[in-house]
Amino acid sequence: MDFLIKVIVVLAGLAIGYTTYKVSGAKGEVTGLLSILIGLISTQVINTIIEFHRHSQYLKETNQKLGNLLQRISEPIHTTAELYNILRYGVTKITKEQIPNAWLELLWKIESRYYGLSYTNPDFWWNQAFSKLAIEIQKVKKNVSKAEISRIFIYKDDEELLKLQDVMAEQCKAGLTVRHISEENIEKKVLLKKLRSKIKTLDYGLIDSKIVLLVYVDKDRQFKHGEIIVSKEVFDTYKGFYDHLFDEAEEFVCK
């Protein structure tokens, strides 16, 4: 296509030069040279105009692509920036629909450690696509960032523990430290029962040293709403319960 355009430009220049020569009516060498010169100049002018138009189109298309790309990139960045700006003021309430994205965003922000406590109904939570993505994110943080990551599963009965076997195995293979304990055993431990009375929910995540993600569940242990809290004091309260629960929980051994 470029070759064809160049041929057309040259032919147009020759045509202009020839026309100039004929219109002038003179037969001298000077006139002939001037006609050739005009033809060459015309060729350059036409070529410049075409190249300018081509570059203008290229810049327009590039700017459009860049604009689309920036729009796509800015959406998660804006979400994250907005999230952390709000976090500076302490507490952020989130709807049940926002919980998965908030959780994933916070997992990406892990720098050194993440402790997760899972009480949500396993049929509701761990069969979701976002939970699979969460495992991959934690795997990256564990292997690349060398973050300390562990999770404790709280289950209702033996049937539910059986359902959790594949989930725990998947997380264990991803490099996470996994433990489990029944809710009944928590009630039997005096210290755990006392510490539990000081926290709002049994489903939460602790990120690094002061970020707390709380997930509140309904009677079926499905999402109701959540909170993100940035507070060393609140973090330490939930970390205290987690540490004691970790000691009492049974370790899941990868096979």
LOMAR-452825 format. One record per residue (C-alpha): x, y, z; residue in one letter. Coordinates in Angstrom, 2 decimals, m for minus. Each point is the difference from the previous one (the first is absolute). Layout:
BEGIN
px: X; py: Y; pz: Z; type: A $
...
END
This chain:
BEGIN
px: 0.00; py: 0.00; pz: 0.00; type: M $
px: 2.83; py: 2.40; pz: 0.90; type: D $
px: 1.77; py: m0.80; pz: m3.29; type: F $
px: m3.16; py: 0.75; pz: m1.99; type: L $
px: m0.44; py: 3.34; pz: 1.78; type: I $
px: 3.61; py: 0.96; pz: m0.76; type: K $
px: m0.45; py: m0.88; pz: m3.69; type: V $
px: m3.15; py: 2.14; pz: m0.14; type: I $
px: 1.84; py: 2.90; pz: 1.67; type: V $
px: 2.88; py: m0.19; pz: m2.51; type: V $
px: m2.40; py: m0.18; pz: m2.95; type: L $
px: m1.91; py: 2.98; pz: 1.39; type: A $
px: 3.26; py: 1.96; pz: 0.24; type: G $
px: 0.94; py: m0.88; pz: m3.56; type: L $
px: m3.46; py: 0.98; pz: m1.21; type: A $
px: 0.26; py: 3.39; pz: 1.73; type: I $
px: 3.47; py: 0.57; pz: m1.46; type: G $
px: m1.09; py: m0.98; pz: m3.49; type: Y $
px: m3.14; py: 2.16; pz: 0.22; type: T $
px: 2.09; py: 2.97; pz: 1.15; type: T $
px: 2.38; py: m0.52; pz: m2.93; type: Y $
px: m2.84; py: m0.16; pz: m2.53; type: K $
px: m1.94; py: 2.94; pz: 1.45; type: V $
px: 3.09; py: 2.24; pz: m0.01; type: S $
px: 0.25; py: m0.34; pz: m3.80; type: G $
px: 3.77; py: 0.56; pz: 0.16; type: A $
px: 2.49; py: m2.51; pz: m1.37; type: K $
px: 3.18; py: 1.17; pz: 1.74; type: G $
px: 2.16; py: m2.15; pz: 2.26; type: E $
px: m0.62; py: 2.30; pz: 2.97; type: V $
px: m3.73; py: m0.45; pz: m0.34; type: T $
px: 0.44; py: m3.76; pz: m0.25; type: G $
px: 2.15; py: m0.08; pz: 3.14; type: L $
px: m2.49; py: 2.17; pz: 1.85; type: L $
px: m2.79; py: m2.35; pz: m1.03; type: S $
px: 1.97; py: m2.98; pz: 1.33; type: I $
px: 0.75; py: 1.90; pz: 3.22; type: L $
px: m3.66; py: 0.88; pz: 0.45; type: I $
px: m0.89; py: m3.65; pz: m0.56; type: G $
px: 2.52; py: m1.12; pz: 2.66; type: L $
px: m1.20; py: 2.62; pz: 2.47; type: I $
px: m3.59; py: m1.01; pz: m0.65; type: S $
px: 0.93; py: m3.63; pz: 0.65; type: T $
px: 1.55; py: 0.92; pz: 3.35; type: Q $
px: m2.95; py: 2.19; pz: 0.98; type: V $
px: m2.53; py: m2.72; pz: m0.82; type: I $
px: 2.10; py: m2.60; pz: 1.80; type: N $
px: 0.27; py: 2.27; pz: 3.07; type: T $
px: m3.76; py: 0.55; pz: 0.06; type: I $
px: m0.64; py: m3.76; pz: m0.25; type: I $
px: 2.54; py: m0.79; pz: 2.74; type: E $
px: m1.46; py: 2.71; pz: 2.23; type: F $
px: m3.47; py: m1.46; pz: m0.45; type: H $
px: 1.30; py: m3.50; pz: 0.66; type: R $
px: 1.79; py: 1.05; pz: 3.19; type: H $
px: m3.07; py: 1.93; pz: 1.13; type: S $
px: m2.11; py: m3.12; pz: m0.41; type: Q $
px: 2.62; py: m2.09; pz: 1.80; type: Y $
px: 0.14; py: 2.45; pz: 2.90; type: L $
px: m3.79; py: 0.11; pz: 0.17; type: K $
px: m0.24; py: m3.80; pz: 0.10; type: E $
px: 2.86; py: m0.23; pz: 2.52; type: T $
px: m1.60; py: 2.59; pz: 2.28; type: N $
px: m3.31; py: m1.82; pz: m0.23; type: Q $
px: 1.62; py: m3.34; pz: 0.89; type: K $
px: 1.97; py: 1.63; pz: 2.80; type: L $
px: m3.15; py: 1.65; pz: 1.32; type: G $
px: m1.84; py: m3.33; pz: 0.02; type: N $
px: 2.93; py: m1.70; pz: 1.70; type: L $
px: 0.31; py: 2.70; pz: 2.64; type: L $
px: m3.72; py: m0.20; pz: 0.68; type: Q $
px: 0.22; py: m3.76; pz: 0.51; type: R $
px: 3.07; py: 0.29; pz: 2.20; type: I $
px: m1.26; py: 2.95; pz: 2.00; type: S $
px: m3.13; py: m1.81; pz: 1.17; type: E $
px: 1.75; py: m2.42; pz: 2.40; type: P $
px: 2.57; py: 2.68; pz: 0.91; type: I $
px: m2.81; py: 2.42; pz: 0.80; type: H $
px: m1.76; py: m2.67; pz: 2.05; type: T $
px: 3.17; py: m0.75; pz: 1.95; type: T $
px: 0.89; py: 3.66; pz: 0.48; type: A $
px: m3.53; py: 0.79; pz: 1.14; type: E $
px: 0.07; py: m2.96; pz: 2.34; type: L $
px: 3.23; py: 1.06; pz: 1.67; type: Y $
px: m0.95; py: 3.64; pz: 0.21; type: N $
px: m3.10; py: m1.05; pz: 1.91; type: I $
px: 2.02; py: m2.39; pz: 2.11; type: L $
px: 2.05; py: 2.91; pz: 1.30; type: R $
px: m3.05; py: 1.09; pz: 1.96; type: Y $
px: m0.43; py: m3.31; pz: 1.84; type: G $
px: m3.06; py: m2.01; pz: m0.96; type: V $
px: m1.61; py: m0.74; pz: m3.35; type: T $
px: m3.28; py: m1.89; pz: m0.26; type: K $
px: m0.44; py: m2.14; pz: m3.09; type: I $
px: m3.03; py: m1.76; pz: m1.45; type: T $
px: m0.15; py: m3.75; pz: m0.47; type: K $
px: 0.50; py: 0.55; pz: m3.76; type: E $
px: 3.22; py: 1.91; pz: 0.67; type: Q $
px: 1.55; py: m2.59; pz: 2.30; type: I $
px: 1.65; py: m2.19; pz: m2.69; type: P $
px: 1.67; py: 2.94; pz: m1.78; type: N $
px: 1.06; py: 1.62; pz: 3.27; type: A $
px: 1.51; py: m3.29; pz: 1.11; type: W $
px: 1.93; py: m0.46; pz: m3.25; type: L $
px: 1.23; py: 3.61; pz: 0.08; type: E $
px: 1.31; py: m0.45; pz: 3.54; type: L $
px: 1.68; py: m3.30; pz: m0.88; type: L $
px: 1.95; py: 1.78; pz: m2.75; type: W $
px: 1.17; py: 2.51; pz: 2.61; type: K $
px: 1.54; py: m2.64; pz: 2.28; type: I $
px: 3.60; py: 0.88; pz: 0.77; type: E $
px: 1.07; py: m2.29; pz: 2.82; type: S $
px: m2.88; py: m2.01; pz: 1.49; type: R $
px: m3.62; py: m1.03; pz: m0.30; type: Y $
px: m2.07; py: m1.96; pz: 2.51; type: Y $
px: m3.42; py: m1.20; pz: m1.08; type: G $
px: m2.81; py: m1.40; pz: 2.10; type: L $
px: m2.79; py: m1.68; pz: m1.97; type: S $
px: m3.43; py: m0.62; pz: 1.48; type: Y $
px: m2.12; py: 0.60; pz: m3.11; type: T $
px: m2.04; py: m2.91; pz: m1.34; type: N $
px: 2.44; py: m1.99; pz: m2.19; type: P $
px: m2.72; py: m0.70; pz: m2.58; type: D $
px: m0.48; py: 3.73; pz: m0.43; type: F $
px: 3.56; py: 1.31; pz: 0.22; type: W $
px: 2.55; py: m2.44; pz: m1.32; type: W $
px: m1.87; py: m1.02; pz: m3.15; type: N $
px: 0.09; py: 3.57; pz: m1.31; type: Q $
px: 2.39; py: 1.00; pz: m2.81; type: A $
px: 1.47; py: 2.85; pz: 2.05; type: F $
px: 1.14; py: m2.45; pz: 2.69; type: S $
px: 2.10; py: m1.84; pz: m2.61; type: K $
px: 1.57; py: 3.29; pz: m1.04; type: L $
px: 0.66; py: 0.82; pz: 3.65; type: A $
px: 1.96; py: m3.23; pz: 0.41; type: I $
px: 2.17; py: 0.89; pz: m3.00; type: E $
px: 0.68; py: 3.48; pz: 1.37; type: I $
px: 1.00; py: m1.42; pz: 3.38; type: Q $
px: 2.23; py: m2.53; pz: m1.75; type: K $
px: 1.82; py: 2.83; pz: m1.77; type: V $
px: 0.36; py: 1.97; pz: 3.23; type: K $
px: 1.33; py: m3.10; pz: 1.75; type: K $
px: 2.51; py: m1.03; pz: m2.66; type: N $
px: 1.08; py: 3.39; pz: m1.37; type: V $
px: m0.43; py: 2.43; pz: 2.89; type: S $
px: 0.79; py: m2.68; pz: 2.61; type: K $
px: m3.04; py: 1.08; pz: 1.99; type: A $
px: m1.15; py: m2.02; pz: 2.98; type: E $
px: m3.49; py: m1.28; pz: m0.81; type: I $
px: m2.24; py: m2.26; pz: 2.05; type: S $
px: m3.69; py: m0.83; pz: 0.25; type: R $
px: m2.17; py: m1.64; pz: 2.63; type: I $
px: m3.29; py: m1.60; pz: m1.00; type: F $
px: m2.81; py: m0.14; pz: 2.55; type: I $
px: m2.54; py: m2.72; pz: m0.74; type: Y $
px: m3.37; py: m0.97; pz: 1.45; type: K $
px: 0.15; py: m3.80; pz: m0.14; type: D $
px: 1.83; py: m2.97; pz: m1.51; type: D $
px: m2.03; py: 0.20; pz: m3.19; type: E $
px: 1.15; py: 3.57; pz: m0.57; type: E $
px: 3.59; py: m0.96; pz: 0.82; type: L $
px: m0.20; py: m2.63; pz: m2.71; type: L $
px: m1.17; py: 2.63; pz: m2.49; type: K $
px: 3.00; py: 2.15; pz: 0.88; type: L $
px: 2.58; py: m2.70; pz: m0.70; type: Q $
px: 0.53; py: 0.91; pz: m3.67; type: D $
px: 0.06; py: 3.73; pz: 0.78; type: V $
px: 2.58; py: m0.42; pz: 2.75; type: M $
px: 2.09; py: m2.31; pz: m2.19; type: A $
px: m0.02; py: 2.57; pz: m2.81; type: E $
px: 1.15; py: 2.78; pz: 2.32; type: Q $
px: 2.60; py: m2.22; pz: 1.64; type: C $
px: 1.48; py: m0.87; pz: m3.40; type: K $
px: 0.14; py: 3.72; pz: m0.78; type: A $
px: 2.37; py: 0.40; pz: 2.95; type: G $
px: m2.41; py: 1.31; pz: 2.62; type: L $
px: 0.08; py: m1.23; pz: 3.58; type: T $
px: m3.44; py: m1.50; pz: 0.57; type: V $
px: m1.70; py: m1.00; pz: 3.25; type: R $
px: m3.56; py: m0.85; pz: 1.02; type: H $
px: m2.12; py: m0.10; pz: 3.13; type: I $
px: m3.66; py: m0.62; pz: 0.78; type: S $
px: m2.20; py: 2.74; pz: 1.42; type: E $
px: m0.90; py: m2.40; pz: 2.80; type: E $
px: 3.64; py: m0.24; pz: 1.08; type: N $
px: 0.26; py: 3.78; pz: 0.12; type: I $
px: m2.94; py: 0.11; pz: 2.40; type: E $
px: 1.69; py: m2.57; pz: 2.24; type: K $
px: 3.17; py: 2.07; pz: 0.42; type: K $
px: m0.45; py: 2.62; pz: 2.74; type: V $
px: 2.65; py: 2.39; pz: m1.35; type: L $
px: m1.20; py: m0.28; pz: m3.60; type: L $
px: m3.59; py: 0.57; pz: 1.07; type: K $
px: 1.06; py: 3.09; pz: 1.93; type: K $
px: 2.03; py: 1.38; pz: m2.91; type: L $
px: m2.83; py: m0.73; pz: m2.42; type: R $
px: m2.32; py: 2.24; pz: 2.00; type: S $
px: 2.29; py: 2.93; pz: m0.85; type: K $
px: m0.25; py: m0.39; pz: m3.77; type: I $
px: m2.93; py: 0.59; pz: m2.35; type: K $
px: 0.36; py: m2.89; pz: m2.45; type: T $
px: 1.81; py: m3.30; pz: m0.51; type: L $
px: 0.71; py: 0.77; pz: m3.65; type: D $
px: 2.78; py: 2.51; pz: m0.57; type: Y $
px: 3.38; py: 0.71; pz: m1.54; type: G $
px: 3.03; py: 1.72; pz: 1.55; type: L $
px: 2.33; py: 1.74; pz: m2.45; type: I $
px: 3.56; py: 0.92; pz: 1.01; type: D $
px: m0.15; py: 1.84; pz: 3.34; type: S $
px: m3.14; py: 2.14; pz: 0.18; type: K $
px: m2.56; py: m0.72; pz: m2.74; type: I $
px: m3.02; py: m2.11; pz: 0.97; type: V $
px: m2.68; py: m1.30; pz: m2.38; type: L $
px: m3.12; py: m1.10; pz: 1.86; type: L $
px: m2.67; py: m2.08; pz: m1.73; type: V $
px: m3.38; py: m0.23; pz: 1.71; type: Y $
px: m2.18; py: m2.99; pz: m0.85; type: V $
px: m3.69; py: m0.83; pz: 0.36; type: D $
px: m1.59; py: m3.07; pz: 1.61; type: K $
px: 0.99; py: m2.05; pz: m3.07; type: D $
px: 3.54; py: 1.34; pz: 0.32; type: R $
px: m0.16; py: 1.90; pz: m3.26; type: Q $
px: 1.11; py: 3.60; pz: m0.51; type: F $
px: m2.00; py: 2.78; pz: 1.66; type: K $
px: 2.48; py: 2.86; pz: m0.20; type: H $
px: 3.56; py: 0.81; pz: 0.95; type: G $
px: 2.37; py: 2.52; pz: 1.51; type: E $
px: 3.57; py: 1.00; pz: m0.71; type: I $
px: 1.74; py: 1.45; pz: 3.03; type: I $
px: 3.43; py: 1.55; pz: 0.26; type: V $
px: 0.89; py: m0.04; pz: 3.66; type: S $
px: 2.92; py: m1.56; pz: 1.86; type: K $
px: m2.20; py: m0.41; pz: 3.07; type: E $
px: m2.77; py: m1.82; pz: m1.90; type: V $
px: 2.60; py: m2.04; pz: m1.89; type: F $
px: 1.60; py: m1.15; pz: 3.26; type: D $
px: m3.39; py: m1.02; pz: 1.44; type: T $
px: m0.79; py: m2.25; pz: m2.96; type: Y $
px: 3.60; py: m1.20; pz: m0.22; type: K $
px: m0.16; py: m1.05; pz: 3.67; type: G $
px: m3.00; py: m2.23; pz: m0.67; type: F $
px: 1.61; py: m1.34; pz: m3.18; type: Y $
px: 3.27; py: m0.92; pz: 1.75; type: D $
px: m1.74; py: m1.95; pz: 2.76; type: H $
px: m2.31; py: m1.67; pz: m2.51; type: L $
px: 3.01; py: m0.94; pz: m2.13; type: F $
px: 1.58; py: m1.78; pz: 2.98; type: D $
px: m3.18; py: m1.98; pz: 0.68; type: E $
px: m0.86; py: m0.83; pz: m3.62; type: A $
px: 1.10; py: m3.19; pz: m1.71; type: E $
px: 2.53; py: 0.31; pz: m2.81; type: E $
px: m1.04; py: m1.20; pz: m3.44; type: F $
px: 2.74; py: m2.17; pz: m1.48; type: V $
px: 0.47; py: 0.08; pz: m3.77; type: C $
px: m0.05; py: m3.42; pz: m1.64; type: K $
END
